[in-house]
Amino acid sequence: MRTIRKVCAFLFLAGVTSALAGTTFEVQPSPKLADENSHDLFSWETTYTFDSDFKESKLGHGDSLYDDFTYDHRFLITGKWYFRAGVEYERYDFGGTNNGLPDHLQAASAHLALEYVVKDFPGISIELDPGVYFQDNATWDAFDIPGKAYVTFPLKKDKIFAVVAVGWGIYYDPPVAPGGGIIWLFSDKLRLQAVFPRPALIYQPNDDWEFRITGELNYTSFRTDDVLTTERKLQLHNAVVQYSEDRAGVQVAYSGLKPLKLIAGAGVTVERNFDFFRANQSKRTDPAPYIRVAAEAKF
């Protein structure tokens, strides 16, 4: 189980860096000139995972609600090089059995990035996300500086692209990991984005609609308060938990209300995991369905 947990953590840190690079090729047909890029970037998401049992019977059952809001602004440096700065707030809320696990986890962070942007998508980036990742108390020991860096380059012109990346975080397990991925453009309408944490097969019949089959590995580490569970072996104070939700599903997006993009999705959260890796304790749930609504805007 320890090996499986480390592999999942590795995929997350490797994937989170390469996934952003994958968006370099989320470029849709556009009348924009090649040197025009948006300066203001908004995104909002709400994802609800329905109730399921914990694998340890003493912990009962639970569900989760995830909310995330981000805003970034790009400052032109020269040519296609930009400095991007922004803010993000994300929060998990948990319901179900009163088992002593955290009933919510949250993070407030900044985005600081240097990027090379082409057609509104970064092909090279180094980013730091300093902030507090906590349960209730935003103390100094809840401060972390997760980061990621990547570069994207073609393997076959206008067809296949590779991503080389690295990610890190003080409270992640492992704290540093390399990454990578492949993007394969089969046609103007169909592409495979085989990068983590959100690999996807994407079909875009026109400029307004996009359909995808997608997977997700969502990992974030937080500083908790008192964790006094109904299992005697898990009694911790001020511990770090690496919380994850691994999903598979389908998603549809509508871009006909430019600059707004509306997104809806559904599928299965294969596993939710409270991983107290420093205490060698990991509490997982059974699979459960999820639904998502989201919106993005670029100006």
N, C-alpha and C positions, 0 to 999 in steps of 0.2 A: 504493500500500500504506500510505503514511503517513496518507493521508486516511481510509482504511478503519479503521485502528487508532484514530485520534482519534474517529471516530464511535462505535466500540464502547466506547471509554473513556467518552465522553459519555453513552451509554445506560446504562452501569453506574452512574455517579455520580448521574445523574438518576433512574435506576430504583431504586437501593437506598433512596433516601429515600421515593419514592412507594410502593414495595412494602409497606413497613411500614404506611403509611397505608391501603393496600388491605386490610390485615387488620382494619381497623375494621369491615369488613362481612363478615368471616368469622364473623359471629354466627349461632349455631345456635339453634333453638327451645329454650328453657330455662325451668325453673320458678323461676329466680332472680329476686329483685326487681331493679328497674332500677338501684338504687344499690348493689348488691352487686358487688364485684370481687375477684378472686383477688389474694393478696399474694405468693405464692411461685410462681415460674415456672421450670421446668426444660425443657431440650431436649438431645437427643443425636442425632447423625447419623453414619453411615458410608456413603460412596459409593466404589465401585470402578469405574474405567474400564479396560477391557481394553486389551491391547497394540495399538499402531498405529505406522506409520512416520512419521518426520519428513519434511517436504517437502524438506529438504536431505539428500541421501543420505549424506553424511559423518557425520551425527548418528545414523544407525541407527534404532532404534525404542524405544518405551517405554510404560509404563502408569502409572497414578496411583491412590493411595489417599488419600481425604480423610476426616478425623475432626474432629468439632466437638462441644464441650460448653459449655453456658451455664447459669448460674443467676442469677436476678434476684429482688430483693425490692422490693415497692412500699410506700412510706411515705405514708400519707394526710396531706395538707396541710390541705385544707378542701374540703368539697363533693365534687366529682369530680376535683379536682386532686391529683396524686400526684408524689412524687419517687421515681424508680426507680434503684436501684443494683445492680450485679452484676458478674460476672466471666465471661470467655470464654477458652477455649483452643481453637485450631484448628491443624491440621497437614496438610500434603500430603507424602506419601512417593512417590518415583518409582523405578521399576525399569526394567530393559531394558539398552540399550547404555551402556557406560561412556564417555560422550561429553563429559564435562567440565561439563555443565549441573548445577545443584544437584540433589542426591539427596533433599533434603527442604527444606521451607519451613514456618515455624511462627510463631504469634503468641499472645501472652498480653496480654490487655487488660481494662480495666475498662469498665463501662457506667454512665454518669451521665446521667439524663434527667429532664426535667420534662414531665408528660403530663396531658392531660384524658381520662379513661377512662370510657366508657359501656358497660355490659353486658360488661365484661371486655376491651374493645378500645379502644385509644387513637385518638381522632379528631384530636387536636392533640399535637404532640411536638417537642421539641428535644433532641437527644442528642449527647454526646461519648463517644468510645471511645478514651481515651488508653491507650497500651501500647507494647510492643516487638514489631516485625514483622521477623523475622530468619531467617537460615539456621542458623548455629551459635552465633554470638556476639551476646548481647543487649547491645550497646553503646549509648551515648547517641545515636549517629547512626542507630540503628535505631528510635528513639522517634518516634512519630507520634501525631497527635490527629485521626483521621478524625471527621467529624460529619455530622449530617443534621437537617433541620428540615422540617416539613410541616404542612399543614392540609387537612382534608377537609370538603367542603360539598355539599349537595344541589343538583342541577340540575333534577330532577323528583322531587317528594316520594315517598319510599319506593320509588324506581324507579332513578334514575340519579344517580350521585355523581361529583364531580370532586376531584382531588387536585392541589394546588400545593405544590411542594417545592424544596429546594436541598440539595446535598451538597458536601462538601469534604474534602481531605486533602493534607498537605504533599507526599507522595510519589506522588500520583496525576497522571495525564495525561488531561485537563486537571485542574488542582488544584481548581477550583470550577466547578460546573455547575448550572443550574436543571433542574427535572424536573416531571413531572405524569403523570396517568393517569385512566382512566375505569373505574368499576364499574357494571355494568348488571345489575340483579336482574330476570331474566325471570319468575321465579316463586319460590315458597318452596323449590323443589327444584333449580332451575337458575339459574346466574348466570355472567356473564362478568367476570373480574377482569383487565382489560387494563392492568395496571401492571407495571413492571419492578422487580427483575430476574426475577420469576417470574410472567409472565402465564399465565392458566389459564382453561379452561372447566371449571366445577365442577358436578357432579351429585350431590345428596344425597337418596337415596330415603327415608331415615329418620334418626333421631337417631344411630344407631350407625355407619352406613356413609357413606363419601364417596369419590367417584371423580372424577379430574381428568385432563385432557389439559393438559400444562404445558410451558412453555419456561423456560430459565434463562440469565442472563448473570451469571457469578460472577467478580468481579475483586477482587484484593487486591494491594497493593504491599509488597515486602519488601526489606530490606537484605541483600545477599549477601556472601560472603567472596571467595575466589578463583574466578573463572569462566574456566577455561583449556580451551576446547573443542577438539575435533578440527578445527574450522574456524579458520584463522589470523586471520580478520577479527574473531573474537569472543574476545578475551583481556582480561579486566577484573578489577579488584580493588576491593572495597568498593562495588560498583555497586548501583543500585536496579533491581529487576525487577518489573514489573507482570504477575502471573501470572493467567491467565484460563482458565475452562472454560465453554464455551457448550453447552447441552444442550437436547434436546427428548425428551419421553417421556410415559409414563402413570404414574399413582400411585393407590394405594388406601389408605384409612385406616380403622381400626376404633376406635371410641370407647366400646365396650360395657363396658370395664373401668375406669370412671371412678374417679379423675380422669386415668387413663392413656389416651393416644392412641397407637396403634401404626400405623406407616406403612411401606409397601413400594412400591418403584418401579423402573422399568426404562426404557431408551430408548437414545438415541444421543448421545454427546458429539461434537458436530459438529466442534469444534476445541479443542485445548489450545494455549496460546500463552505462551511466555516472552518478554515484551516489554521489552527493555532500551532504553527510549525515549530516554534521554539519550545513548546511543551509536548510536541509529538502527539497532538490530539487533533483529529479531523472528524467533523460531524456533517454527514451527507444526507440528502433527501432522495426519495424516489422521483422518477420523472413526473412532470405535470405539464398541461397545456399553458401557453402564454398568448397574450395579444399585445399589440403595440400600435400606438399612433405617434407621429412625429411630423415636424415641419422644419424646413431649411430655407434660408434666403441669403442671396448675395447681391450686393449693390456696387 
